[in-house]
Amino acid sequence: MKIAYIGLGSNMHSPIKQIKSAIKLIEEIASTEITDVSSLYKSKPVGPQDQDDYINAVVKIETELMPYELLECMQEIEKQHGRIRGERWGPRVIDLDILMFGNKIMTDQKLTIPHPEIHNRSFVLVPLAEIDSDCEIPGKGPISDLLATIDKSNVVQLQ
Ligand code: ROI
């Protein structure tokens, strides 16, 4: 059993609904349990600014799956939500990223773990810190150190 974290993001077609529906589908993945869900956060787009604000969240899971099996499940859920891979850094119906997988560090053409941008993205670090304030990101350091050096003002907790 491994602990993994999934980052969710959406800025199209009712983003809040997209995120909630994707979390329901993650719940249904075989050999996988959700053990924590962050609040939803609204954030300005990182990348091109001529797109709507994003809704982001992070889910913590326990899984018996291997990283590639989990990746396939994420891509399947993206497909079910009608995600079409368009422009890089462009708007998206749903994006499901494996942020961390146990203490694994790996990189190949299909998958990089931890997510290569995790340490730069407040829209990931802020919800992650909400559910695990003392988590250590393999190869990058304690989340508290990473959060101390980035601008968090862009990320607003909903409700
Ligand atoms: N910006 C924000 N705020 N949230 C995201 O989830 C997000 N996802 C992306 C890019 C286009 C990099 N920008 C984002 O893929």
Backbone and ligand atoms as CSV (ligand in chain L), in Angstrom:
chain,resi,resn,atom,element,x,y,z
A,1,MET,N,N,0.844,-1.212,0.000
A,1,MET,CA,C,0.000,0.000,0.000
A,1,MET,C,C,0.872,1.252,0.000
A,2,LYS,N,N,0.642,2.139,-0.951
A,2,LYS,CA,C,1.426,3.373,-1.039
A,2,LYS,C,C,0.509,4.584,-0.835
A,3,ILE,N,N,1.080,5.630,-0.272
A,3,ILE,CA,C,0.355,6.896,-0.173
A,3,ILE,C,C,0.722,7.729,-1.396
A,4,ALA,N,N,-0.284,8.285,-2.046
A,4,ALA,CA,C,-0.022,9.153,-3.202
A,4,ALA,C,C,-0.921,10.378,-3.107
A,5,TYR,N,N,-0.553,11.408,-3.842
A,5,TYR,CA,C,-1.322,12.655,-3.857
A,5,TYR,C,C,-1.633,13.007,-5.298
A,6,ILE,N,N,-2.892,13.386,-5.528
A,6,ILE,CA,C,-3.338,13.780,-6.862
A,6,ILE,C,C,-3.702,15.263,-6.827
A,7,GLY,N,N,-3.198,16.023,-7.786
A,7,GLY,CA,C,-3.590,17.423,-7.932
A,7,GLY,C,C,-4.674,17.527,-8.990
A,8,LEU,N,N,-5.740,18.275,-8.681
A,8,LEU,CA,C,-6.835,18.457,-9.634
A,8,LEU,C,C,-6.934,19.930,-10.012
A,9,GLY,N,N,-7.181,20.191,-11.282
A,9,GLY,CA,C,-7.359,21.569,-11.741
A,9,GLY,C,C,-8.354,21.624,-12.881
A,10,SER,N,N,-9.158,22.702,-12.897
A,10,SER,CA,C,-10.128,22.880,-13.989
A,10,SER,C,C,-10.416,24.364,-14.165
A,11,ASN,N,N,-10.573,24.802,-15.410
A,11,ASN,CA,C,-11.048,26.176,-15.634
A,11,ASN,C,C,-12.057,26.259,-16.781
A,12,MET,N,N,-12.744,25.140,-17.028
A,12,MET,CA,C,-13.761,25.145,-18.092
A,12,MET,C,C,-14.996,24.354,-17.659
A,13,HIS,N,N,-16.164,24.733,-18.243
A,13,HIS,CA,C,-17.391,23.961,-18.068
A,13,HIS,C,C,-17.696,23.714,-16.587
A,14,SER,N,N,-17.936,24.746,-15.818
A,14,SER,CA,C,-18.269,24.642,-14.385
A,14,SER,C,C,-17.167,23.903,-13.618
A,15,PRO,N,N,-16.034,24.578,-13.416
A,15,PRO,CA,C,-14.883,23.927,-12.794
A,15,PRO,C,C,-15.172,23.257,-11.451
A,16,ILE,N,N,-16.012,23.860,-10.621
A,16,ILE,CA,C,-16.280,23.240,-9.303
A,16,ILE,C,C,-16.930,21.874,-9.493
A,17,LYS,N,N,-17.903,21.826,-10.420
A,17,LYS,CA,C,-18.563,20.539,-10.716
A,17,LYS,C,C,-17.577,19.531,-11.265
A,18,GLN,N,N,-16.679,19.994,-12.128
A,18,GLN,CA,C,-15.688,19.077,-12.723
A,18,GLN,C,C,-14.814,18.454,-11.634
A,19,ILE,N,N,-14.372,19.293,-10.696
A,19,ILE,CA,C,-13.478,18.800,-9.644
A,19,ILE,C,C,-14.226,17.798,-8.758
A,20,LYS,N,N,-15.467,18.156,-8.368
A,20,LYS,CA,C,-16.226,17.256,-7.484
A,20,LYS,C,C,-16.509,15.929,-8.165
A,21,SER,N,N,-16.834,15.992,-9.442
A,21,SER,CA,C,-17.145,14.762,-10.169
A,21,SER,C,C,-15.886,13.908,-10.342
A,22,ALA,N,N,-14.739,14.544,-10.579
A,22,ALA,CA,C,-13.490,13.771,-10.708
A,22,ALA,C,C,-13.142,13.095,-9.384
A,23,ILE,N,N,-13.397,13.772,-8.259
A,23,ILE,CA,C,-13.104,13.166,-6.952
A,23,ILE,C,C,-13.977,11.913,-6.752
A,24,LYS,N,N,-15.256,12.004,-7.183
A,24,LYS,CA,C,-16.146,10.819,-7.093
A,24,LYS,C,C,-15.579,9.655,-7.900
A,25,LEU,N,N,-15.032,9.962,-9.083
A,25,LEU,CA,C,-14.483,8.890,-9.925
A,25,LEU,C,C,-13.187,8.322,-9.327
A,26,ILE,N,N,-12.401,9.171,-8.667
A,26,ILE,CA,C,-11.186,8.663,-8.002
A,26,ILE,C,C,-11.590,7.674,-6.900
A,27,GLU,N,N,-12.702,8.008,-6.216
A,27,GLU,CA,C,-13.224,7.141,-5.149
A,27,GLU,C,C,-13.526,5.734,-5.655
A,28,GLU,N,N,-13.879,5.651,-6.938
A,28,GLU,CA,C,-14.295,4.357,-7.499
A,28,GLU,C,C,-13.140,3.524,-8.051
A,29,ILE,N,N,-11.917,4.061,-8.051
A,29,ILE,CA,C,-10.771,3.306,-8.592
A,29,ILE,C,C,-10.511,2.085,-7.711
A,30,ALA,N,N,-10.304,0.942,-8.367
A,30,ALA,CA,C,-10.050,-0.316,-7.647
A,30,ALA,C,C,-8.781,-0.209,-6.815
A,31,SER,N,N,-8.775,-0.898,-5.679
A,31,SER,CA,C,-7.579,-1.001,-4.814
A,31,SER,C,C,-7.046,0.355,-4.377
A,32,THR,N,N,-7.941,1.334,-4.297
A,32,THR,CA,C,-7.538,2.706,-3.979
A,32,THR,C,C,-8.572,3.341,-3.056
A,33,GLU,N,N,-8.100,3.970,-1.994
A,33,GLU,CA,C,-9.003,4.665,-1.064
A,33,GLU,C,C,-8.583,6.122,-0.967
A,34,ILE,N,N,-9.545,7.020,-0.974
A,34,ILE,CA,C,-9.248,8.417,-0.672
A,34,ILE,C,C,-9.173,8.556,0.847
A,35,THR,N,N,-8.086,9.121,1.361
A,35,THR,CA,C,-7.979,9.292,2.808
A,35,THR,C,C,-8.078,10.753,3.227
A,36,ASP,N,N,-7.950,11.669,2.274
A,36,ASP,CA,C,-8.137,13.090,2.596
A,36,ASP,C,C,-8.393,13.894,1.326
A,37,VAL,N,N,-9.183,14.959,1.478
A,37,VAL,CA,C,-9.478,15.855,0.349
A,37,VAL,C,C,-9.309,17.281,0.855
A,38,SER,N,N,-8.586,18.101,0.130
A,38,SER,CA,C,-8.412,19.502,0.538
A,38,SER,C,C,-9.684,20.289,0.236
A,39,SER,N,N,-9.738,21.513,0.710
A,39,SER,CA,C,-10.765,22.449,0.247
A,39,SER,C,C,-10.531,22.715,-1.240
A,40,LEU,N,N,-11.520,23.372,-1.844
A,40,LEU,CA,C,-11.329,23.854,-3.213
A,40,LEU,C,C,-10.717,25.252,-3.134
A,41,TYR,N,N,-9.847,25.559,-4.068
A,41,TYR,CA,C,-9.167,26.865,-4.116
A,41,TYR,C,C,-9.347,27.463,-5.500
A,42,LYS,N,N,-9.511,28.788,-5.509
A,42,LYS,CA,C,-9.580,29.515,-6.783
A,42,LYS,C,C,-8.215,30.159,-6.996
A,43,SER,N,N,-7.697,30.095,-8.228
A,43,SER,CA,C,-6.391,30.707,-8.492
A,43,SER,C,C,-6.332,31.287,-9.894
A,44,LYS,N,N,-5.534,32.342,-10.039
A,44,LYS,CA,C,-5.291,32.924,-11.356
A,44,LYS,C,C,-4.485,31.928,-12.175
A,45,PRO,N,N,-4.703,31.915,-13.502
A,45,PRO,CA,C,-3.940,30.964,-14.315
A,45,PRO,C,C,-2.441,31.209,-14.241
A,46,VAL,N,N,-1.704,30.141,-14.098
A,46,VAL,CA,C,-0.267,30.183,-14.322
A,46,VAL,C,C,-0.103,29.893,-15.812
A,47,GLY,N,N,0.675,30.694,-16.499
A,47,GLY,CA,C,0.770,30.557,-17.956
A,47,GLY,C,C,-0.018,31.678,-18.598
A,48,PRO,N,N,-0.534,31.443,-19.821
A,48,PRO,CA,C,-1.254,32.511,-20.521
A,48,PRO,C,C,-2.406,33.055,-19.672
A,49,GLN,N,N,-2.548,34.375,-19.632
A,49,GLN,CA,C,-3.549,35.013,-18.771
A,49,GLN,C,C,-4.907,35.157,-19.453
A,50,ASP,N,N,-4.968,34.891,-20.758
A,50,ASP,CA,C,-6.236,35.054,-21.478
A,50,ASP,C,C,-7.077,33.792,-21.357
A,51,GLN,N,N,-7.229,33.305,-20.109
A,51,GLN,CA,C,-8.101,32.167,-19.827
A,51,GLN,C,C,-8.703,32.392,-18.442
A,52,ASP,N,N,-9.785,31.656,-18.147
A,52,ASP,CA,C,-10.489,31.857,-16.873
A,52,ASP,C,C,-9.638,31.386,-15.695
A,53,ASP,N,N,-10.032,31.871,-14.498
A,53,ASP,CA,C,-9.407,31.410,-13.261
A,53,ASP,C,C,-9.620,29.900,-13.113
A,54,TYR,N,N,-8.762,29.286,-12.352
A,54,TYR,CA,C,-8.830,27.838,-12.114
A,54,TYR,C,C,-9.443,27.543,-10.754
A,55,ILE,N,N,-10.024,26.354,-10.651
A,55,ILE,CA,C,-10.321,25.743,-9.357
A,55,ILE,C,C,-9.322,24.593,-9.195
A,56,ASN,N,N,-8.690,24.545,-8.030
A,56,ASN,CA,C,-7.698,23.498,-7.744
A,56,ASN,C,C,-8.002,22.813,-6.412
A,57,ALA,N,N,-7.568,21.576,-6.303
A,57,ALA,CA,C,-7.687,20.825,-5.050
A,57,ALA,C,C,-6.635,19.718,-5.074
A,58,VAL,N,N,-6.409,19.116,-3.919
A,58,VAL,CA,C,-5.496,17.977,-3.809
A,58,VAL,C,C,-6.197,16.870,-3.029
A,59,VAL,N,N,-6.020,15.645,-3.498
A,59,VAL,CA,C,-6.591,14.467,-2.855
A,59,VAL,C,C,-5.449,13.544,-2.439
A,60,LYS,N,N,-5.559,13.018,-1.227
A,60,LYS,CA,C,-4.582,12.035,-0.737
A,60,LYS,C,C,-5.207,10.656,-0.844
A,61,ILE,N,N,-4.462,9.690,-1.371
A,61,ILE,CA,C,-4.997,8.331,-1.526
A,61,ILE,C,C,-4.032,7.298,-0.950
A,62,GLU,N,N,-4.600,6.133,-0.658
A,62,GLU,CA,C,-3.789,4.937,-0.407
A,62,GLU,C,C,-4.113,3.977,-1.531
A,63,THR,N,N,-3.095,3.453,-2.169
A,63,THR,CA,C,-3.352,2.624,-3.353
A,63,THR,C,C,-2.418,1.425,-3.426
A,64,GLU,N,N,-2.955,0.353,-4.006
A,64,GLU,CA,C,-2.140,-0.838,-4.315
A,64,GLU,C,C,-1.646,-0.763,-5.753
A,65,LEU,N,N,-2.092,0.229,-6.505
A,65,LEU,CA,C,-1.714,0.323,-7.922
A,65,LEU,C,C,-0.259,0.751,-8.056
A,66,MET,N,N,0.313,0.443,-9.209
A,66,MET,CA,C,1.642,0.930,-9.556
A,66,MET,C,C,1.472,2.315,-10.198
A,67,PRO,N,N,2.541,3.120,-10.225
A,67,PRO,CA,C,2.401,4.471,-10.774
A,67,PRO,C,C,1.765,4.524,-12.162
A,68,TYR,N,N,2.172,3.624,-13.079
A,68,TYR,CA,C,1.595,3.682,-14.437
A,68,TYR,C,C,0.121,3.308,-14.445
A,69,GLU,N,N,-0.253,2.380,-13.551
A,69,GLU,CA,C,-1.674,2.007,-13.475
A,69,GLU,C,C,-2.493,3.195,-12.983
A,70,LEU,N,N,-1.927,3.896,-11.993
A,70,LEU,CA,C,-2.626,5.079,-11.478
A,70,LEU,C,C,-2.705,6.152,-12.576
A,71,LEU,N,N,-1.611,6.338,-13.320
A,71,LEU,CA,C,-1.603,7.313,-14.423
A,71,LEU,C,C,-2.703,6.986,-15.436
A,72,GLU,N,N,-2.839,5.697,-15.760
A,72,GLU,CA,C,-3.883,5.304,-16.711
A,72,GLU,C,C,-5.264,5.642,-16.178
A,73,CYS,N,N,-5.479,5.405,-14.887
A,73,CYS,CA,C,-6.772,5.740,-14.278
A,73,CYS,C,C,-7.031,7.239,-14.367
A,74,MET,N,N,-5.997,8.042,-14.133
A,74,MET,CA,C,-6.152,9.503,-14.200
A,74,MET,C,C,-6.525,9.928,-15.623
A,75,GLN,N,N,-5.848,9.323,-16.601
A,75,GLN,CA,C,-6.113,9.680,-17.999
A,75,GLN,C,C,-7.505,9.242,-18.425
A,76,GLU,N,N,-7.950,8.110,-17.860
A,76,GLU,CA,C,-9.303,7.625,-18.149
A,76,GLU,C,C,-10.352,8.607,-17.609
A,77,ILE,N,N,-10.127,9.096,-16.399
A,77,ILE,CA,C,-11.082,10.060,-15.817
A,77,ILE,C,C,-11.060,11.356,-16.633
A,78,GLU,N,N,-9.878,11.796,-17.055
A,78,GLU,CA,C,-9.789,13.001,-17.904
A,78,GLU,C,C,-10.597,12.797,-19.186
A,79,LYS,N,N,-10.496,11.606,-19.747
A,79,LYS,CA,C,-11.229,11.294,-20.983
A,79,LYS,C,C,-12.733,11.344,-20.727
A,80,GLN,N,N,-13.161,10.744,-19.602
A,80,GLN,CA,C,-14.585,10.722,-19.263
A,80,GLN,C,C,-15.143,12.126,-19.099
A,81,HIS,N,N,-14.276,13.067,-18.740
A,81,HIS,CA,C,-14.692,14.460,-18.590
A,81,HIS,C,C,-14.561,15.235,-19.898
A,82,GLY,N,N,-14.256,14.510,-20.970
A,82,GLY,CA,C,-14.198,15.150,-22.283
A,82,GLY,C,C,-12.982,16.010,-22.493
A,83,ARG,N,N,-11.907,15.682,-21.783
A,83,ARG,CA,C,-10.699,16.498,-21.981
A,83,ARG,C,C,-10.085,16.218,-23.337
A,84,ILE,N,N,-9.866,17.292,-24.067
A,84,ILE,CA,C,-9.148,17.190,-25.326
A,84,ILE,C,C,-7.815,17.871,-25.086
A,85,ARG,N,N,-6.741,17.197,-25.381
A,85,ARG,CA,C,-5.443,17.814,-25.152
A,85,ARG,C,C,-5.211,18.880,-26.197
A,86,GLY,N,N,-5.317,20.129,-25.778
A,86,GLY,CA,C,-5.164,21.255,-26.697
A,86,GLY,C,C,-3.815,21.893,-26.502
A,87,GLU,N,N,-3.850,23.182,-26.570
A,87,GLU,CA,C,-2.643,23.982,-26.456
A,87,GLU,C,C,-1.963,23.748,-25.099
A,88,ARG,N,N,-0.641,23.669,-25.083
A,88,ARG,CA,C,0.115,23.541,-23.840
A,88,ARG,C,C,-0.133,24.791,-23.005
A,89,TRP,N,N,-0.424,24.626,-21.740
A,89,TRP,CA,C,-0.693,25.721,-20.813
A,89,TRP,C,C,-2.017,26.418,-21.123
A,90,GLY,N,N,-2.845,25.793,-21.967
A,90,GLY,CA,C,-4.143,26.390,-22.310
A,90,GLY,C,C,-5.214,25.920,-21.348
A,91,PRO,N,N,-6.468,26.414,-21.541
A,91,PRO,CA,C,-7.570,26.047,-20.647
A,91,PRO,C,C,-7.855,24.549,-20.690
A,92,ARG,N,N,-8.397,24.020,-19.586
A,92,ARG,CA,C,-8.659,22.583,-19.532
A,92,ARG,C,C,-9.884,22.260,-18.689
A,93,VAL,N,N,-10.658,21.261,-19.162
A,93,VAL,CA,C,-11.852,20.810,-18.439
A,93,VAL,C,C,-11.432,20.165,-17.136
A,94,ILE,N,N,-10.406,19.321,-17.209
A,94,ILE,CA,C,-9.900,18.701,-15.984
A,94,ILE,C,C,-8.473,18.209,-16.220
A,95,ASP,N,N,-7.688,18.394,-15.190
A,95,ASP,CA,C,-6.300,17.975,-15.244
A,95,ASP,C,C,-6.062,17.210,-13.943
A,96,LEU,N,N,-5.606,15.981,-14.049
A,96,LEU,CA,C,-5.324,15.164,-12.860
A,96,LEU,C,C,-3.863,14.766,-12.892
A,97,ASP,N,N,-3.091,15.313,-11.974
A,97,ASP,CA,C,-1.651,15.068,-11.949
A,97,ASP,C,C,-1.279,14.225,-10.735
A,98,ILE,N,N,-0.445,13.220,-10.952
A,98,ILE,CA,C,0.150,12.515,-9.816
A,98,ILE,C,C,1.242,13.434,-9.275
A,99,LEU,N,N,1.049,13.927,-8.063
A,99,LEU,CA,C,2.006,14.883,-7.474
A,99,LEU,C,C,3.160,14.141,-6.824
A,100,MET,N,N,2.808,13.110,-6.041
A,100,MET,CA,C,3.811,12.305,-5.340
A,100,MET,C,C,3.283,10.882,-5.267
A,101,PHE,N,N,4.217,9.938,-5.151
A,101,PHE,CA,C,3.842,8.530,-5.036
A,101,PHE,C,C,4.799,7.895,-4.036
A,102,GLY,N,N,4.350,7.723,-2.804
A,102,GLY,CA,C,5.251,7.268,-1.748
A,102,GLY,C,C,6.459,8.189,-1.701
A,103,ASN,N,N,7.653,7.587,-1.523
A,103,ASN,CA,C,8.849,8.439,-1.543
A,103,ASN,C,C,9.607,8.280,-2.858
A,104,LYS,N,N,8.866,7.837,-3.874
A,104,LYS,CA,C,9.465,7.542,-5.177
A,104,LYS,C,C,9.956,8.798,-5.897
A,105,ILE,N,N,11.106,8.668,-6.534
A,105,ILE,CA,C,11.601,9.699,-7.452
A,105,ILE,C,C,11.872,8.989,-8.766
A,106,MET,N,N,11.199,9.400,-9.826
A,106,MET,CA,C,11.419,8.750,-11.134
A,106,MET,C,C,11.141,9.729,-12.254
A,107,THR,N,N,11.771,9.489,-13.376
A,107,THR,CA,C,11.430,10.297,-14.547
A,107,THR,C,C,11.670,9.482,-15.801
A,108,ASP,N,N,10.664,9.499,-16.669
A,108,ASP,CA,C,10.822,8.933,-18.007
A,108,ASP,C,C,9.892,9.702,-18.935
A,109,GLN,N,N,9.694,9.195,-20.137
A,109,GLN,CA,C,8.931,9.982,-21.123
A,109,GLN,C,C,7.476,10.170,-20.724
A,110,LYS,N,N,6.925,9.190,-19.966
A,110,LYS,CA,C,5.491,9.245,-19.667
A,110,LYS,C,C,5.174,9.918,-18.339
A,111,LEU,N,N,6.109,9.839,-17.416
A,111,LEU,CA,C,5.756,10.190,-16.046
A,111,LEU,C,C,6.975,10.670,-15.266
A,112,THR,N,N,6.802,11.800,-14.589
A,112,THR,CA,C,7.839,12.277,-13.672
A,112,THR,C,C,7.219,12.407,-12.294
A,113,ILE,N,N,7.868,11.769,-11.307
A,113,ILE,CA,C,7.394,11.790,-9.914
A,113,ILE,C,C,8.571,12.180,-9.023
A,114,PRO,N,N,8.401,13.138,-8.102
A,114,PRO,CA,C,7.247,14.024,-7.950
A,114,PRO,C,C,7.002,14.860,-9.219
A,115,HIS,N,N,5.806,15.407,-9.323
A,115,HIS,CA,C,5.470,16.259,-10.466
A,115,HIS,C,C,6.548,17.341,-10.625
A,116,PRO,N,N,7.055,17.535,-11.855
A,116,PRO,CA,C,8.235,18.405,-12.035
A,116,PRO,C,C,8.030,19.865,-11.626
A,117,GLU,N,N,6.772,20.311,-11.553
A,117,GLU,CA,C,6.531,21.727,-11.226
A,117,GLU,C,C,5.997,21.914,-9.808
A,118,ILE,N,N,5.894,20.835,-9.060
A,118,ILE,CA,C,5.203,20.879,-7.761
A,118,ILE,C,C,5.737,21.996,-6.858
A,119,HIS,N,N,7.042,22.149,-6.828
A,119,HIS,CA,C,7.668,23.095,-5.892
A,119,HIS,C,C,7.471,24.551,-6.289
A,120,ASN,N,N,7.067,24.794,-7.558
A,120,ASN,CA,C,6.892,26.183,-8.033
A,120,ASN,C,C,5.447,26.643,-7.973
A,121,ARG,N,N,4.511,25.734,-7.704
A,121,ARG,CA,C,3.105,26.052,-7.940
A,121,ARG,C,C,2.340,26.209,-6.634
A,122,SER,N,N,1.995,27.446,-6.326
A,122,SER,CA,C,1.250,27.682,-5.096
A,122,SER,C,C,-0.122,27.011,-5.152
A,123,PHE,N,N,-0.713,26.878,-6.365
A,123,PHE,CA,C,-2.039,26.255,-6.439
A,123,PHE,C,C,-1.989,24.763,-6.111
A,124,VAL,N,N,-0.800,24.183,-6.076
A,124,VAL,CA,C,-0.623,22.802,-5.617
A,124,VAL,C,C,-0.177,22.769,-4.147
A,125,LEU,N,N,0.808,23.602,-3.817
A,125,LEU,CA,C,1.400,23.531,-2.473
A,125,LEU,C,C,0.411,23.951,-1.385
A,126,VAL,N,N,-0.429,24.951,-1.676
A,126,VAL,CA,C,-1.350,25.443,-0.637
A,126,VAL,C,C,-2.380,24.359,-0.266
A,127,PRO,N,N,-3.080,23.755,-1.233
A,127,PRO,CA,C,-3.999,22.663,-0.832
A,127,PRO,C,C,-3.277,21.445,-0.250
A,128,LEU,N,N,-2.087,21.154,-0.737
A,128,LEU,CA,C,-1.319,20.024,-0.194
A,128,LEU,C,C,-0.971,20.277,1.274
A,129,ALA,N,N,-0.556,21.484,1.583
A,129,ALA,CA,C,-0.185,21.823,2.964
A,129,ALA,C,C,-1.409,21.788,3.876
A,130,GLU,N,N,-2.602,22.087,3.301
A,130,GLU,CA,C,-3.813,22.032,4.133
A,130,GLU,C,C,-4.026,20.606,4.662
A,131,ILE,N,N,-3.785,19.600,3.823
A,131,ILE,CA,C,-4.030,18.226,4.284
A,131,ILE,C,C,-2.794,17.589,4.918
A,132,ASP,N,N,-1.604,18.074,4.618
A,132,ASP,CA,C,-0.371,17.505,5.187
A,132,ASP,C,C,0.667,18.593,5.404
A,133,SER,N,N,0.525,19.317,6.496
A,133,SER,CA,C,1.362,20.511,6.682
A,133,SER,C,C,2.826,20.156,6.912
A,134,ASP,N,N,3.099,18.907,7.322
A,134,ASP,CA,C,4.526,18.586,7.495
A,134,ASP,C,C,5.019,17.564,6.491
A,135,CYS,N,N,4.401,17.567,5.298
A,135,CYS,CA,C,4.866,16.594,4.311
A,135,CYS,C,C,6.198,17.022,3.695
A,136,GLU,N,N,6.943,16.008,3.297
A,136,GLU,CA,C,8.286,16.191,2.739
A,136,GLU,C,C,8.182,15.766,1.280
A,137,ILE,N,N,8.551,16.642,0.371
A,137,ILE,CA,C,8.450,16.291,-1.048
A,137,ILE,C,C,9.792,15.687,-1.487
A,138,PRO,N,N,9.774,14.405,-1.884
A,138,PRO,CA,C,11.030,13.721,-2.185
A,138,PRO,C,C,11.894,14.512,-3.181
A,139,GLY,N,N,13.120,14.761,-2.798
A,139,GLY,CA,C,14.052,15.483,-3.664
A,139,GLY,C,C,13.917,16.984,-3.629
A,140,LYS,N,N,12.861,17.499,-2.984
A,140,LYS,CA,C,12.613,18.952,-2.999
A,140,LYS,C,C,12.589,19.567,-1.605
A,141,GLY,N,N,12.283,18.753,-0.602
A,141,GLY,CA,C,12.341,19.266,0.765
A,141,GLY,C,C,10.990,19.405,1.429
A,142,PRO,N,N,10.982,19.903,2.671
A,142,PRO,CA,C,9.728,20.051,3.423
A,142,PRO,C,C,8.823,21.099,2.776
A,143,ILE,N,N,7.536,20.812,2.783
A,143,ILE,CA,C,6.585,21.722,2.126
A,143,ILE,C,C,6.626,23.107,2.776
A,144,SER,N,N,6.898,23.152,4.078
A,144,SER,CA,C,6.922,24.456,4.756
A,144,SER,C,C,8.026,25.348,4.177
A,145,ASP,N,N,9.174,24.770,3.837
A,145,ASP,CA,C,10.261,25.550,3.233
A,145,ASP,C,C,9.863,26.042,1.841
A,146,LEU,N,N,9.222,25.154,1.071
A,146,LEU,CA,C,8.843,25.528,-0.304
A,146,LEU,C,C,7.804,26.639,-0.274
A,147,LEU,N,N,6.841,26.514,0.653
A,147,LEU,CA,C,5.774,27.511,0.747
A,147,LEU,C,C,6.306,28.874,1.193
A,148,ALA,N,N,7.383,28.842,1.976
A,148,ALA,CA,C,7.915,30.100,2.511
A,148,ALA,C,C,8.506,30.975,1.409
A,149,THR,N,N,8.860,30.363,0.278
A,149,THR,CA,C,9.581,31.131,-0.752
A,149,THR,C,C,8.715,31.501,-1.953
A,150,ILE,N,N,7.416,31.112,-1.951
A,150,ILE,CA,C,6.606,31.463,-3.127
A,150,ILE,C,C,5.431,32.361,-2.742
A,151,ASP,N,N,4.899,33.033,-3.764
A,151,ASP,CA,C,3.766,33.933,-3.570
A,151,ASP,C,C,2.482,33.111,-3.470
A,152,LYS,N,N,1.787,33.223,-2.324
A,152,LYS,CA,C,0.566,32.439,-2.112
A,152,LYS,C,C,-0.701,33.284,-2.301
A,153,SER,N,N,-0.505,34.588,-2.592
A,153,SER,CA,C,-1.655,35.500,-2.598
A,153,SER,C,C,-2.632,35.188,-3.738
A,154,ASN,N,N,-2.152,34.452,-4.720
A,154,ASN,CA,C,-2.957,34.097,-5.887
A,154,ASN,C,C,-3.980,32.994,-5.604
A,155,VAL,N,N,-3.837,32.322,-4.454
A,155,VAL,CA,C,-4.628,31.116,-4.208
A,155,VAL,C,C,-5.608,31.372,-3.061
A,156,VAL,N,N,-6.901,31.328,-3.373
A,156,VAL,CA,C,-7.935,31.693,-2.393
A,156,VAL,C,C,-8.804,30.489,-2.076
A,157,GLN,N,N,-8.891,30.171,-0.779
A,157,GLN,CA,C,-9.715,29.034,-0.344
A,157,GLN,C,C,-11.188,29.394,-0.505
A,158,LEU,N,N,-11.988,28.483,-1.059
A,158,LEU,CA,C,-13.419,28.755,-1.223
A,158,LEU,C,C,-14.176,28.386,0.051
A,159,GLN,N,N,-15.270,29.071,0.315
A,159,GLN,CA,C,-16.187,28.981,1.480
A,159,GLN,C,C,-15.608,29.630,2.729
L,1,ROI,N1,N,-2.945,27.562,-13.394
L,1,ROI,C1,C,-3.655,27.379,-12.265
L,1,ROI,N2,N,-3.874,28.419,-11.463
L,1,ROI,N3,N,-4.167,26.157,-11.927
L,1,ROI,C2,C,-3.964,25.068,-12.707
L,1,ROI,O1,O,-4.436,23.965,-12.374
L,1,ROI,C3,C,-3.202,25.225,-13.894
L,1,ROI,N4,N,-2.947,24.165,-14.711
L,1,ROI,C4,C,-2.191,24.295,-15.792
L,1,ROI,C5,C,-1.578,25.600,-16.202
L,1,ROI,C6,C,-2.007,25.940,-17.628
L,1,ROI,C7,C,-0.072,25.464,-16.126
L,1,ROI,N5,N,-1.975,26.693,-15.334
L,1,ROI,C8,C,-2.701,26.500,-14.210
L,1,ROI,O2,O,-1.951,23.221,-16.525
